[in-house]
Amino acid sequence: MAKQCQHVITLTAKNIFVPFPIDMLRYDRCYPYSKDDSIKIRGDMRTIDETGNVESITVTKADHKIWKPAVEQWGLFGWIISKHETQSTLWG
């Protein structure tokens, strides 16, 4: 049996004026986690949540191995990886 890993990454912009770097999805081979995340990615400005923080965007990636997102590259575009979860499943 092979092991499948599902990576879920939560990203937060450093401020509301930072556009989402769509090319980073290709670089890290990720895609939006949900329809809501797709809508947030397309927005020109980030929004503020009820606690006063910049609203986060979640992306996901399925892989067969241990993988780490390109933290430094996301940072160059003004985005911080605030959470990275990995869920492993067996399939065969």
C-alpha positions as YAML, in Angstrom:
chain: A
units: angstrom
residues:
- id: 1
  name: MET
  ca: [0.00, 0.00, 0.00]
- id: 2
  name: ALA
  ca: [1.15, 3.52, -0.77]
- id: 3
  name: LYS
  ca: [0.93, 6.42, 1.60]
- id: 4
  name: GLN
  ca: [-0.94, 9.56, 0.48]
- id: 5
  name: CYS
  ca: [-0.34, 12.81, 2.36]
- id: 6
  name: GLN
  ca: [-2.83, 15.68, 2.29]
- id: 7
  name: HIS
  ca: [-1.19, 19.01, 3.17]
- id: 8
  name: VAL
  ca: [-3.36, 21.91, 4.28]
- id: 9
  name: ILE
  ca: [-1.64, 25.30, 4.45]
- id: 10
  name: THR
  ca: [-3.12, 28.46, 5.93]
- id: 11
  name: LEU
  ca: [-1.67, 31.69, 4.54]
- id: 12
  name: THR
  ca: [-2.03, 35.21, 5.92]
- id: 13
  name: ALA
  ca: [-1.07, 38.41, 4.12]
- id: 14
  name: LYS
  ca: [1.18, 40.87, 5.95]
- id: 15
  name: ASN
  ca: [-1.37, 43.63, 5.22]
- id: 16
  name: ILE
  ca: [-4.65, 44.14, 3.35]
- id: 17
  name: PHE
  ca: [-3.00, 45.60, 0.24]
- id: 18
  name: VAL
  ca: [-0.88, 42.53, -0.60]
- id: 19
  name: PRO
  ca: [-2.20, 40.71, -3.71]
- id: 20
  name: PHE
  ca: [-2.27, 36.94, -3.69]
- id: 21
  name: PRO
  ca: [0.69, 35.48, -5.65]
- id: 22
  name: ILE
  ca: [-1.16, 33.05, -7.92]
- id: 23
  name: ASP
  ca: [2.13, 31.84, -9.41]
- id: 24
  name: MET
  ca: [3.03, 30.46, -5.97]
- id: 25
  name: LEU
  ca: [0.20, 27.93, -6.31]
- id: 26
  name: ARG
  ca: [1.97, 26.53, -9.35]
- id: 27
  name: TYR
  ca: [5.39, 26.77, -7.65]
- id: 28
  name: ASP
  ca: [4.20, 24.79, -4.63]
- id: 29
  name: ARG
  ca: [1.77, 22.70, -6.73]
- id: 30
  name: CYS
  ca: [-1.19, 23.65, -4.53]
- id: 31
  name: TYR
  ca: [-4.79, 24.61, -5.18]
- id: 32
  name: PRO
  ca: [-7.47, 26.45, -3.15]
- id: 33
  name: TYR
  ca: [-8.93, 24.40, -0.32]
- id: 34
  name: SER
  ca: [-12.51, 25.55, -0.89]
- id: 35
  name: LYS
  ca: [-14.71, 27.69, -3.13]
- id: 36
  name: ASP
  ca: [-14.50, 30.47, -0.52]
- id: 37
  name: ASP
  ca: [-10.70, 30.35, -0.70]
- id: 38
  name: SER
  ca: [-10.88, 30.65, -4.50]
- id: 39
  name: ILE
  ca: [-13.02, 33.78, -4.14]
- id: 40
  name: LYS
  ca: [-10.61, 35.29, -1.60]
- id: 41
  name: ILE
  ca: [-7.65, 34.64, -3.92]
- id: 42
  name: ARG
  ca: [-9.31, 36.53, -6.76]
- id: 43
  name: GLY
  ca: [-10.02, 39.59, -4.59]
- id: 44
  name: ASP
  ca: [-7.96, 42.74, -5.13]
- id: 45
  name: MET
  ca: [-7.67, 43.52, -1.42]
- id: 46
  name: ARG
  ca: [-7.62, 41.31, 1.63]
- id: 47
  name: THR
  ca: [-10.36, 41.65, 4.22]
- id: 48
  name: ILE
  ca: [-10.17, 42.03, 7.98]
- id: 49
  name: ASP
  ca: [-11.86, 39.44, 10.19]
- id: 50
  name: GLU
  ca: [-13.87, 40.18, 13.33]
- id: 51
  name: THR
  ca: [-10.72, 40.09, 15.50]
- id: 52
  name: GLY
  ca: [-8.98, 42.77, 13.39]
- id: 53
  name: ASN
  ca: [-6.58, 40.37, 11.66]
- id: 54
  name: VAL
  ca: [-6.14, 39.98, 7.91]
- id: 55
  name: GLU
  ca: [-8.39, 37.11, 6.79]
- id: 56
  name: SER
  ca: [-6.51, 33.90, 5.94]
- id: 57
  name: ILE
  ca: [-6.58, 31.82, 2.76]
- id: 58
  name: THR
  ca: [-6.20, 28.05, 2.85]
- id: 59
  name: VAL
  ca: [-4.61, 25.97, 0.09]
- id: 60
  name: THR
  ca: [-4.05, 22.23, -0.15]
- id: 61
  name: LYS
  ca: [-1.80, 19.70, -1.86]
- id: 62
  name: ALA
  ca: [-1.89, 15.92, -2.14]
- id: 63
  name: ASP
  ca: [1.44, 14.15, -2.38]
- id: 64
  name: HIS
  ca: [3.01, 10.75, -1.84]
- id: 65
  name: LYS
  ca: [5.91, 12.01, 0.23]
- id: 66
  name: ILE
  ca: [6.96, 14.41, 2.92]
- id: 67
  name: TRP
  ca: [6.67, 17.94, 1.54]
- id: 68
  name: LYS
  ca: [7.28, 21.43, 2.89]
- id: 69
  name: PRO
  ca: [5.91, 24.66, 1.41]
- id: 70
  name: ALA
  ca: [8.32, 27.28, 0.08]
- id: 71
  name: VAL
  ca: [8.18, 29.49, 3.19]
- id: 72
  name: GLU
  ca: [10.81, 31.99, 2.03]
- id: 73
  name: GLN
  ca: [9.21, 32.46, -1.39]
- id: 74
  name: TRP
  ca: [5.75, 33.08, 0.10]
- id: 75
  name: GLY
  ca: [7.39, 35.62, 2.40]
- id: 76
  name: LEU
  ca: [8.94, 37.48, -0.53]
- id: 77
  name: PHE
  ca: [5.41, 38.06, -1.82]
- id: 78
  name: GLY
  ca: [4.18, 39.31, 1.58]
- id: 79
  name: TRP
  ca: [2.48, 36.13, 2.79]
- id: 80
  name: ILE
  ca: [3.11, 34.18, 5.99]
- id: 81
  name: ILE
  ca: [2.37, 30.47, 6.43]
- id: 82
  name: SER
  ca: [0.51, 30.56, 9.71]
- id: 83
  name: LYS
  ca: [-0.38, 26.86, 9.78]
- id: 84
  name: HIS
  ca: [0.69, 23.66, 7.98]
- id: 85
  name: GLU
  ca: [-1.13, 20.43, 8.73]
- id: 86
  name: THR
  ca: [-0.40, 17.02, 7.23]
- id: 87
  name: GLN
  ca: [-2.89, 14.16, 7.19]
- id: 88
  name: SER
  ca: [-1.68, 10.73, 6.06]
- id: 89
  name: THR
  ca: [-3.84, 8.00, 4.60]
- id: 90
  name: LEU
  ca: [-3.08, 4.61, 3.08]
- id: 91
  name: TRP
  ca: [-4.42, 3.66, -0.32]
- id: 92
  name: GLY
  ca: [-3.73, 0.85, -2.64]
...
